[in-house]
Amino acid sequence: MTNKMGIRACLLVASLAPVVCAQADNAETANKSNNPLNFAPGMSAQDYYTPRYYDSNIHTNDLLIRGTLPIAPNDYIGVPQLIRATAPISTHPDPNSGYSTGEGDLNLFDIFLVKTEGVQLGIGPMITAPTADQDELGTGKWQGGLAAIAIDSSPRGLLGALVQYQSSFAGDNDRPHVESATMQPFIIHNLEKGWYLRSTGIWTFDLKNDTHYIPLGLGGGKVWKDGSNILNAFIEPQWTVEKKGDGMPQFTLFVGLNATFGK
């Protein structure tokens, strides 16, 4: 009887092993795609559509084209780096009661991965260039600051945050000074077969004008492999749950497609 029970237990373990391995592989794939500190090249198209603002009937849309390039440690810098560039294509209200669509301000930051085991930590400089086609699509100011990221990765998903601060130091003298900070929490919960739940709303603080808004997102996505690459599609509705100031976003629909190359 004991031998039969042992054989049955071995057969049960053997039958479950492929399922467990598949789930672990899916979780690892999802984490690589969703982790902003994953050391791999990538491209993404992410769109923020805001159909409702408080105290206003306007709408806006910001399509972010983003590329990430990893740089291995070298003789000059002994830690890995991730360079990320974001070029927005925006639609915002113009002064003539219409809408303007065009290129927004280009953002670039260089993250130094100072800790890669356990809770990953990255910190580095960032700069925003006034490349907007029209005044309503950008600030007209050069801005500089810092970005810092902390990410805890596990088979369950990701938990962490990206914090950014920047202040204007040059640009159009007729445009107002800019000083802002953002915090973007990353809450990713992995499900089966590459599906996952997500919440990544960006908390935005205008430090010069003492205004802010805090959105709460709840959405989902799916990752899958395409050869050696990873693709990731998601949708995340976001509702503003706390604000200070007029004309803040009330509801935003965030959608995107990310590609991670060679992993």
N, C-alpha and C positions, 0 to 999 in steps of 0.2 A: 504493500500500500504506500509506504514511504517513497519507494522508487518511482511509482506511478505519479504521485503528487509532485515529486521533483521534476520529472519529465514534463508534466503539464505546466509547471511554473516556468521551466526553461522555454517551452514553446510559446507561452504567453509573452515572456520578455522578448523573444525573438520576433514575434509578430508585431509588438508595439515599437520596437527599435526604429524601423523606418519612419514611423509617424513622428516619434520624438525628434529624430534627426531632421526631418523636414520642417517641423515647427521651429527648431533651433536655427536652421538655415534661414527660414523666412524672417525670424526676429533679427538675426544678424544683418540680413540684407536691408530690412526696414531701417535699422539703426544707422547703417552706413549712409543711406540716402537722406535721412532726416537730420543727421548730426552736422551742425555748422562747422565743427572742428574735425570732420573726417578728412584725412590727409589724402585727397584725390582731386583731380581736375573735374570741373563740372560746369554746366550751363543750366539756366532756368529762365522761364517766362512766368512771372507772377503778376496777377491783376487784382487791384483793389477798386471795386466799384461801389461808390457811396450814393445811393439814390435818395437818402433822407438826411437832412441836417436839422438841428434844433433852430427854431425861429427863422427858418428860411425855406424857400422852395427850390433851391438850386440842387444840382447833382454834380459829381466829379468822377473822373476815372483816371487811374494811374497804372500803366502797364510797365513793369520793371523787368528789363532785360539784364540778366546778371551772369557774370562769369567768375569762376574761382580757379586760381592757379597755385598749386603747392610748390614750395621751394625747399629742397633738402638742406640740412645743415652744411655749412662750408667753413673755410678758414677765417672768414670775416665775422660770420654770425653762427654761433654754435648750436642754435636750436632751429627746429623746423618753422617755416613761415607759410601762411596762407594769405595771398593777395586777392582781394575781392573788389570787383568793379561793378557798379550799378548805374545803368543808363535808363532814366524814365522817359516814357512817352505819355504825356498827360493831356487831359481835357478838363479845363477849368473855366469858370465864368470870366468874361472880359468886361471892360468898363462900358461897353455899348449895349449891355443887357443881352449879349449873345454868349458864344463859347469859343474858346481858342484851343486848338489841338497842335501839339508840337513837342519838341524835345525839352526836357526839364534839366535840372542841375545834376551834373555827373558827380557821383560819390565813389570814393576809393579808400579802402583801409587795408592795412598790413598787420595781420595778427601773428604774434610770436607765440608759439605753443610752448609755454614754460613748464607745463606738466601734462604728460600724456598717459600716465598710469592712474587707475582709480578715477577720481573726479578730475576731468581734464580742465586745464586752465589756459586761457589765451588772452593776451593784451597787446595793444599796439596803437600807432597813430592813425588818424583818419583825416581826410580833406575832402571838401566839397567845392567844385569849380562852378562858377556862374555861366553855364553853357546853355541856359534856357533860351528858346527862340523869341519869347515875348515876356514882358514883365510879369504877367499874371501866372506864368508857369514856373517861376523861380524867384529867388531872393535878390538877385543882382549882386551878391556878395561872395567873396572867397571866405570859406569857413575852415577852421582847423580844430582838432580835438583828439579825444581818445576813445577807443572801444575796448571792452573787456567781456569775455565769455567764460562761463563755467558750465560744464555739462557732466552729468552723472549718467552713464550708460549701463543698462542691464538687460537681460532677456525680456523683461516686462516692458521696456521702452526707454525713453529719455526724460530727464528732469534737469532743468537748468535755466539760464537767462543770459541775454545779451544786453549790455548797458552801453549807451553811447552819450557822449557830451561833445558839443561843438559851439564855437563862438566865431563871429565874423571878425576879420582883421584887415580886409581890403575890399575894393570893389567900387560900385557906383556910389558916389557921395550923396546923391539925392535919395538913395534908398535907406530905410531904417536899419539900425544895428540888429543883428540876430544873435540870440543865445538860447540854446535849446538842449534838452536831454530826453532820452527815450530809454525805456526798459521793455524788452520783449521776452516774456517767459516762454519756455519750451516745455510743454507737457504732452508727451507722446505715449500712448498706451497701445502696445502691439496686440493684435488679434491673430486668428489663424489665417493661413493661405495668403500672407502678405498684406492683409487689411490692418488698419490701425485707426485709432481715434486721436484727435489733436486739438490743442488750444494754444494759440500763439499770438494773441492780440497785442499790438504795440501800444504801450502806455506813453503818451506824448506830453511833454511839459515845455511850455513857452516861458522860459525863465525871465525874459525881458519884460513881458507883459503880464506875468503872474497868472497865466491861464493853463488849463490842462484838460485832458480827457482820458478816461481809462476804459477800454473796451474789453469785453469778455467773449472769447471765441469758443465755439464747439462745433467741430466738424470731423471729417474722416477722409481717408485716402487709401490708396493701394500701391504697392511697389511690385515690380516684376523685373526679371532679368531679360536682357536682349543681347545674347552673346556674352561678352565680358563686361557689358555696361548694365547699369541699373536705371530704370525709368520709374517715375513716381508722380502720380496724378492725385490731386486733392481738391476738396472744397470745404470752406470754413466760414459760415456766417458769424458775424461779430456784432454784438450789441454794446453800446456805451452804457456803463453802469454807474459812472461817476464823472462829473465834469465841473469845471469852473470857467465861466466866460461864455460869450454869445457865439452863435454860428458854429457850434461843434458838431462833428458827425454823430448821427443818431444810430444808423445801421450801415454796415459795410459787408459786402460779399467778397470774400477773398478766395481766389482759385489759382491753381498753378500746375505747371508741369516741370519737373526737375529731371535732369540727366546727370548721372555720375559715371565717369568714363574709366574703363580699365580696371574695375574692381568687381 
